[in-house]
């Protein structure tokens, strides 16, 4: 949505669920910045870190959810 691409509600909701999952597992948000333009850049470039304490399975699902191209992102199925 930030990039101005056509809205795909299901894939946007899936990405949002990934943000919630990340926050629940890590205790902080994946994308944060005081400047909105920098925050948007981080989101568009999927610039986040995965803490070492996460399991490999958790890291894998988060990485698949945060793929910025909705057509390449993991699906519910």
C-alpha positions in Angstrom: 0.0 0.0 0.0 2.9 2.4 0.8 4.3 1.8 -2.7 1.0 2.6 -4.3 0.4 -0.8 -5.7 -3.1 -2.2 -6.1 -4.6 -3.2 -2.8 -4.8 -6.9 -2.1 -6.7 -7.1 1.2 -5.8 -10.7 2.0 -2.1 -10.3 1.4 -2.0 -7.0 3.3 -3.8 -8.6 6.2 -1.3 -11.5 6.1 1.6 -9.0 6.3 -0.1 -7.2 9.2 -0.5 -10.5 11.0 3.3 -11.0 10.5 3.9 -7.7 12.3 1.7 -8.9 15.2 3.5 -12.3 15.2 6.9 -10.6 15.2 5.9 -8.3 18.1 4.5 -11.2 20.1 7.6 -13.3 19.6 10.2 -10.6 20.0 8.7 -8.0 22.3 9.2 -5.1 19.9 8.1 -4.1 16.4 9.9 -5.1 13.3 9.8 -1.6 11.8 10.4 1.5 13.8 11.7 5.0 13.0 11.0 8.5 14.1 11.0 9.8 10.5 8.0 8.5 8.5 10.0 8.5 5.3 12.7 6.3 6.9 10.0 4.0 8.3 8.4 3.6 4.9 11.8 2.9 3.3 12.5 0.2 5.9 9.1 -1.4 5.2 9.5 -1.3 1.5 12.9 -2.8 1.7 12.0 -5.3 4.4 14.7 -4.0 6.6 14.2 -5.7 10.0 16.4 -7.9 12.2 15.6 -11.4 13.6 16.8 -11.9 17.1 19.0 -14.9 17.8 16.6 -16.3 20.3 13.9 -17.0 17.7 13.7 -20.6 16.4 14.6 -21.3 12.8 11.0 -22.0 12.1 9.9 -18.7 13.5 12.6 -16.9 11.4 11.5 -18.7 8.3 7.8 -17.9 8.6 8.5 -14.2 9.4 10.8 -13.9 6.4 8.1 -15.5 4.1 5.4 -13.1 5.5 7.6 -10.0 5.1 8.3 -10.5 1.4 7.5 -7.1 0.0 6.0 -8.4 -3.3 2.5 -9.7 -2.4 2.6 -12.1 -5.4 5.7 -13.8 -3.9 4.6 -13.7 -0.3 3.5 -16.9 1.5 -0.2 -17.5 1.4 -2.6 -18.8 4.0 -2.8 -22.1 2.2 
